[in-house]
Amino acid sequence: MLWRLPGRAASRVDQSEVAAVDLGSNSFHMIVAQPQGNTLRVVDRLRESVRLAAGLDADKNLDEQARARALECLQRLGDRVRNLPAGAVRAVGTNTLRQSRNARAFLRDAEQALGHPIQIVSGFEEARLIYLGVAHSIADDDERRLVIDIGGGSTEFIIGEHFIPRAMESLHMGCVSATRAHFADGQISKERFKRAEISARRELEPIAERYQQLGWARVIGASGTIKTIERCLREQGWTQTGIDMAGLEQLRRTLIKAGSVQAINLSGLSADRAEILPGGVAVLLGAFQQLGLTHMDAADGALREGLLFDLLGRIDHEDVRGASIAELSRRYHADPKQAERVVATANALHAQVAGDWMLEANNAPDMLAWAAQVHEVGLDISHSQYHKHSEYIVRHADLAGFTREEQQVLAALVRVHRRKFSRAVFKDLPEDWQRPAMRLAVLLRLAITLHRGRSTATLPALSLQVDQASIALRFPAQWLDQHALVEADLDDEINWLAAADFDLRIIRGE
């Protein structure tokens, strides 16, 4: 299958393979493709029903059976992509892993099984990626679209035009969670369906009016659940194309007549999909009712396709994360000139120590520059303790392109960019980020200290040398004598860093 890449020039990864892995709440999916000029040729697809959400206990921990199913699946998927180079595979976890309290321990084993990093994305980011996948799988026109994706534990609602989403929401309802809540014992009745549909409508109630005011010309459904429902309606002769209310109501009556999941007998329905069909149908009926929908088309594109296009954008230096940071900076009126100065100095310091401090991987240079751009966003709230306001904004903002872990790292850097340098801030970060993030924070602090006066004057050539926790910053002869305030600020910084077990020494050139 060929997917189009509008406006995309030939990439440096043409003729090689890239892959996307979606660790969903119900199924794990993988798609492997070859970028070829302005097209994307799908060469492999794999899907396994893992039922991860079914393994989430009352304390929000994944049980051993679910962990085992997931790791066995990832081992098989890893056999296909383990030999692809670093950066050629994008793998993400969604709603169940967002909820899981022991997700981090699971991810360590999961990454080893797959052979590539796995990140957990927010509901906002999941919605953005779904829209990206859908938009690339349909004809590009001027119509405004409502895209709905029913996953295992969440359902995403996105309104967009062309390749740009305008409104995005991820609601806590899905085919697995709705089935567990209302059809857990496999029994199906009219009363249970009514409760399930009302529950879905209640989830939608806070966003329904805003979405209806925005409006749409076409409704598109994505995900396995919606494609399964569309196939069932079509093969039973209840629709000619797509999904409509009459067909959904006929499907509901048929499920109620069956009386149980085990008794469902529908052409086009697999056994593993039958187990979660009642919940998925109830969620879709609730959406049709609350949003006043009459017809929906089913699309091939979904989260995993969106992941591929997002990955290709990063490879081709079209990373949406940079645009998200710029927008956050503008929204909170951060001084762009000051940010530019701090970014330039932070980058220069990083270049001198990246090898000695092992700060070349994990997007470390980008993370440092992004933190420098937004470290002052909290000033829009108050100057007092503004670094704490900045941290809160960065941690909780909807930042397109960022995973949950990346936002945590960014928030930690912003939090410690001034005053007390608390190592405790970094303890909740993923293990592979804890030490690099602390070192990046030192570089950020130095860059900000050197520009505290907000002067437009160019800094002199500086020499920075490091060895573990030892830092030597060398200035040209006489420069500090002429900049007493900078010297005083650096003296304070020596004390702040010493409290965090970093030894900063200021050296005057001969």
N, C-alpha and C positions, 0 to 999 in steps of 0.2 A: 504494500500500500504506500502511496506517495502522499506526503503532507507538504503543503506549500509554506514557504517562508517569505512572506511579503517584504520586499525591500531589502532583503538580506543579501549581502555580497558573498562571494565564495569565501568559505572559512578555511582557516588553517587546519581544521580537523576534517575537511572533506576526505571521503573514502575511508575514514576510520569509524569505529563504532562508539556510540554513546548509549547510556541506559538510564532508565528511571525506575525506581522501586517505591511502591506505595504500600506502607504497612497499615492497612485499614483495620477498622474495628471488626469487620466480618471476614474479609479476604485480603490476601497479599497479592499484589499485581506487579509484574515487571514487563517493561517494554524496552526492546533493543532496536536501535535504528542507526542508519548511516546518513549523515549529512552529505548531500550531493548538490552543490551549487545552491539553487533556490528551492530545493525540495528536500524532504526528509523521508527516506525510505525505511519503513518498518520491516525488520528482518526476523523478529522473534517476539512472541508474546507468551507470557506464562501467568497463570492464575491458580491460586490454591485457597480453598476455604479453610481458614485457621480459627475463626470464631474467637478472636482475642477478647472481645468485649464480654463474652460468656464466662471468661476466666477472671473477671474483676470481682473480687469479693466485697463484703460490706465495708471493709476498711480501706477499700480502693487499692488493694494489692493484687498483682497478678498471681494466680495460683500456679502450682507446679505443672499441672496438665497443660494449661494454656502456654506457659513458657516453653514446655517441651515441643508442643505442636509448632509454635512459632520458630523455634531454633532449628527444628528439622526442616521446615520449609525454607528458611533462609540459607541453610547449608546447601539445599538443592539449587536455589537461585544463585548462590555463590559459585556453584560449579560452572555456571554460564558466564559470569562477569568477573570472576576473581582475577583474571589475568588482564583485564582492561586497566589502562594506566590511571594513576591518581588524578582525580578531577573529571574523569569521564563518566562517572556514575553518581547520580544524585538520588539518595534514599531518604525518605521522610516518614515519620510516624504521625498519626493524627489523633482523633478524639480520645481513644482508650489510653494511649500513652500520655496524652496531656493530663488525664485524670489520675493515672497510676502513681502511687506513692513510691513504688520501688522500680520506676522506669529506668533510672540511671544504672542500677545494677544489671537490669535486663539488657540495656543497650550495650554494655561492655561485652557481653557474650554474643549479642546479636551482630555487632560489628565484626567480631572475630569470625562468625559463621559466614557472613556475607563477603567479607574481605574488603569492605569499604565503609566510610563513616556513615552514620545514620543520625539525622537531626529530627527533633520534634518541632513541628510548625504550629503556630497559633491558629485559631479558627479563622481569623481575618486573613492570614497568609494562605491558608488552605482555600478559602473562597477565591482569592486572587488567582491562584494557580489553576483552579478549576475553570474559571472564566477564560484564562489564557488558553487552556487546552481546548475548550469548546469553541472559542472564537477562531482558532486556527483550523477547526475541522468543518466549518460551514462556510457558505459563500459570504464574502465581505460585502455588506451593503450599508445603507444609511439608516436602517431600522434600529430602534432601541429594543433591546432584548432583556427578558427576565430569564435567568438561568437558575435552575433548581437541581441540586445534587443531593440525593438521599443516601447517606452513608450508613455505617453500622451504628454509630453513636451520635452523629450530628448530621444536620441538614443545612446546606449552604444555600443562601438566596442572594443572587447578584444581579443588579441592573447595570447594563453597559451598552456602549456603542463602539463599533469597530473592535479594536483590541484594548479598549480602555474601560475598566469598570468604574461606575459612578457611585454605586452604593453596594455595600457588602455586609452580610450578616451570617453568622454561624450559630444556629440554635441547637439546644441540647435535646435533640430527639433524632432517632434514626430507626432503621428497620430492626436492628437487634435490640436496642434499648426499649423500643415500643413493644416488641414481641415479649420481652422479658417482663415488662410492666403489666401487660394486659392479657397475654396468651401463654404465660409461662408453662402451664401444664399441657399445652397443646390443644386445649379445648377452645372452640370458636362459637360465639353466640352473638345475637343481635345486640344485647346489652353491652357485651364486652367491646364490640366494634364502636358503639356509640360513645363509650367512655374514652376509648383510644382516639377517636376523631376529635372529641372535645378537648382532650389533653393537647393534641397537636394544634388546634385552633388557639388555645390559650397561650402556647408558646409564640405563636405568630401575632397575637393581638397587639403587642407593643410596637411592631414595625409595620403592620398592615396599612394603616392610613398614610404613613410617609411614602411607602412604596407605591400605593395607588395614586398618590399625587404626582410622583415622578412619572408614572405611566410606562407602558411598553407596547410595542406593536406585535411582538412575537414571544411565545414562551417555549423554552428549550429545556428538556430534561437530560441530565447526565447520570452516570453511575449504573452499576449492574442491576440495581433494584428497578429503576425506571425502565431500562431496556428489557428486563424480564417481564414487567407488567405490559409493556407495549407488545412484546412478542406473544404473550398469552392472549391479549385482546385480539390481535390479528389472526392467530391460528384458530381461535374459537369462532372467528367471523363476527366479532363484536365491534370491529372498527375496520375501516379501509386503510387508514394511515394515521399514525400518531395515537394519542390518548385523549379521550373526551370524557365528560361527566357521565354520559349514559353508559359507556363501556365500563367505567370504574364502578358504577352502581351495580351493573350486572355481575362484575367480578366479585363485589362484596356479597351479593345474594348467593352466588355459587359457593363461596367460602363458608358462609353461615349454614347453607344447606348441607355441606360436607360435615360440619360439626366438629371436626378435629383436623389437625395438621396431617395425621397419618392417612386420613380418608380423602385428602385433596387429590383429584385426578384431572389435570389440565394438560393439554397438549402444549409442548414448548416449555414445560417447567421441570427443572432438575430437582432431585431430592434435596440437595443442600439448600437450594433457594426456597423450596416449599416450607422449610422450617421457619423462615423469617418473613415469608410473604405476607401474613396477616398484619404484622407491624408496619411493613412498608406500604401496603395498600391504605392502611388507616392514616399514616402520615401524609400520603399524597392526597387522599380525600380531604383531610383537614386543610391542606394548602389550597386545593381547588375551592373549597367552601369559603375560607377566610379571605382569600385574595380575589374571589370572583372569577376564577379561570374557567374557560370553556374548552380550550384545546391546547395540547402540548405536543411538540415534536421531540423525538429522541435523537440525541447526537452521539457520535462515536467518541469524541474527545472528552477527556475528564482530567482528573488530577495528574495522573502519570504523564499524559501528553503535555500538560502545562509545565510539569517539571522539566521535560526535555527542552521545551522552547526557552524556559528560564535559564537552564544550564547552557544552552548555546549562546544566549545573550551574554552570559558571564565570560564564556570563552572568547567571544568577539568583542569584549570590553564594552558591553552595553548592559551594565549591571544596574538593576532598578534600585538597589540599596543606596547608591550614591544620590539618586534623585530623591529618595525618601529622606535622607539626611538633610539635603538642601531645603526641602519643603518644611521640615521640622524647624530648621534654623530660621527660615522666613516667618513661619507662623508665630514664633515666640520672639521675633525681632532681635535676634542675636546680631551683634556688630559684625558685618561681613569682612571689613578690613582687618579687625583684630583677629578674627578667626583665620583669615588668610595668612597673617603673620605667624600665628602660632602653628598652623599646619606646616608652613615652610620650614620653620626651625625644628619642629618635632621630626619631620621627615629627614632633615639633615643629620640630626643626632642619631636617629635610627640607622641611617646608612653606615655610620661609623662603628656601631656596636652590634649590628644584626647577627653577624657571624659568631662573635664571642658569647653573646647572650641567647643564641638560638632563637632569633625572632624573625625568621624568614618564612615559616610555615603558618598554617591556620589563619590565613588572611591577616596576619599580625600588622603589616604596614597599613592596610586599609582600615583596620579597627582603630589604630592610633590616629590616623587622619580624621576619621569620622568623629571620634571623641573630641578632637581639637575643634572641630566645626561646631559642635553642639554643647560644649562645656558651660557656656554662659546662658543657655535657654532659661534657666531658673531665675535670672535677673528680671524677667518679665513679670514675676510674681513678687519678689522682694529681694533687696540686696542682702539682708540679714540671712545667713545660712543658705545662700542661694545655691551652693553646690548640692545641698540636700534636695532642694526643689528641682534642680536639673536632673538629679538621679531619678526622682519619682517620675518626671515627665518621660525620660528616656526609657525607663523600665516598663511603663504602662501604655505608652503611645502605640497606636497601630502603625507599624513601620513595614511597608511593603518590602518583601524580599528577605527580611530578617527571620531567622529561626528564634525560638524562645531562648536557647543558650546564647546566641549571638547578642541578643538584647540584654541578657544578664551581664555579659562581659562588658558591653558598652556602658551599661549603667554603673558597674563597679568602677570603671576608669573615671567616669565623670564624678562619681561620689568622692573619690580621694584626690581630686586634682588640686586641692588646697587644704591648708590647715592640717589637722591630724591625719596621718597615714595609718589607717587601721588594717592590719593583715586579716582581721576577722571578716572583712568585707569580701574577701576572695575565697573563703572556705566553702561557700555554697556553689562555687563555679565547678564545671566539669574538671576532673583531675588534670587533664592535659592542657587546661587553660590557666590553672592557678598560678604557676610560676611565671609563664610568659606575661600574663595580665599584670602582675605586680611590677615586672620590669618595664612594661609599656607605660604603666602609671608613673614610674620614675621619670621616664623621658617626657611624658606629658607635663608633669609638674615643673621640670626644668625649663621647658619651652615657655610655659605660662609665666614662670618667674622672670625669665629674661625679657618678657614683653609686658610686665605688669604696668609700666609707665605708659603703655599704649603709644609709644613714640613711633613716628614714621621713619625714623633714622634706621639705616641698615646696620645690623649687628656685625661685629668683626668676625673673621674666620676663627672658629672655635675648634678645639680638639677634645674629644671625649674618649676616654679609655675605661674599660670595665674588666673586672675579674670577680665573678660570683657577686658578692655584695659590696665590693669595693668599686668606687666611682671616682674618677679624676677628671675634672673639667678645667682645661687650660685656656687662659686668655692671653692676648698679646700684651707685651710690656706697656705699662702706663694706662691701659684702657680702664681698668677698675678704679684707678686713682681719679679718673675724669668722670666716673659714673658711680658716685658714692651710694645712691639709692639702690642701684642694682646690687652692689656689694652688700649692703645691709639686708636686702631681701634674700640673697644667697646665704648669708650667715644664719638667717632664720630657717632656711630650707635645710641647712646642715643639721640643725637640731630636730626638725620634724622627721627627717629621714633616719636619723640616729635612733629615734624611738621605735622605728620599724626595722632596726638592725641593718640599715644600709649606711655605709661609710662614704660620705661625700667629701671630697677634698677639692679646694679651689686652688689652682696653681697659676701664678703670675709668670708670664714669659720673661725671658732674659732681655 
